Amino acid sequence: METAATEFLNEKKKRLEKRLATFGITDRRITHLPYLEHHPESFQSPHDAGCRMFILYAVATVSYFPDERYAFINLLKDNNMWDLTTSEEQDFLLDKNDADEKTNDMAWKFDAARTLAWCLNLFDDVHPIDRIATQDEDSEFMEFIMNTRDNIPAFLRELYFRPLEEIHEEYLLNELAMEHCRDNALNSRADNTNIKWPICSERHNVLTWLTTLSS
């Protein structure tokens, strides 16, 4: 007889495999149920997730509007976030490398930032990985950020996560999708999914950071 915990994990397994199938991935089968367990102690704090959201938003916005770089640098410094940026992010914001490819890479961070906003319960949903965000969705996020810029410390203190189980399931979805992508590349197989891989990759990266404190 299944325990309640096992039944819960089996339901999670079914949901994940069904969601993957909607994107065209039918070869991922979860056989090790403990893989589906989430560990709250391994999550970053809401405060740190909020800081990372602002950092990702900054680099993404500067990729589109380079004249805004020093305004965002000052914003991050004034709110004690500059030291939380990576060396790559600092170099980009300081215009130490101006390669078009790097600018394009940073532009995708907008989706990662909005994913964190969803994790922090600031939005009800996050768009699926088979499409890019609509103009309305982007505008809604940009307006939200603009409205918080004047009092970021208070904003960060009030943040809290949506149910961690929801976040972890989204992490697993993208983890399994990226495994499928890597397997296809290694075996020279065609991609028959409808997934927008830059979005999936960014979402996977930011959710890996969020759910794995040691990272």
Salt bridges, closest charged atoms under 4 A:
GLU11 OE2 - LYS14 NZ 3.59
GLU17 OE2 - LYS13 NZ 2.89
ASP27 OD1 - ARG28 NE 3.60
ASP27 OD1 - HIS180 ND1 3.01
GLU41 OE2 - HIS39 ND1 3.98
ASP48 OD1 - HIS47 ND1 3.27
GLU88 OE2 - LYS102 NZ 2.36
GLU89 OE1 - ARG52 NH2 2.90
ASP95 OD1 - ARG69 NH2 3.73
ASP111 OD1 - HIS127 NE2 2.58
ASP111 OD2 - ARG203 NH2 3.28
GLU137 OE2 - ARG131 NH2 2.96
GLU140 OE1 - ARG114 NH2 3.35
GLU165 OE2 - LYS12 NZ 2.43
GLU165 OE1 - HIS38 ND1 2.81
GLU166 OE1 - ARG162 NE 2.97
GLU169 OE1 - ARG15 NH2 2.72
GLU169 OE2 - ARG19 NH1 3.83
GLU170 OE1 - ARG19 NH2 2.86
GLU170 OE2 - ARG203 NH1 3.54
GLU175 OE1 - HIS204 NE2 2.39
GLU179 OE1 - ARG28 NH1 3.45
ASP183 OD2 - ARG28 NH2 2.55
GLU202 OE1 - LYS109 NZ 3.26
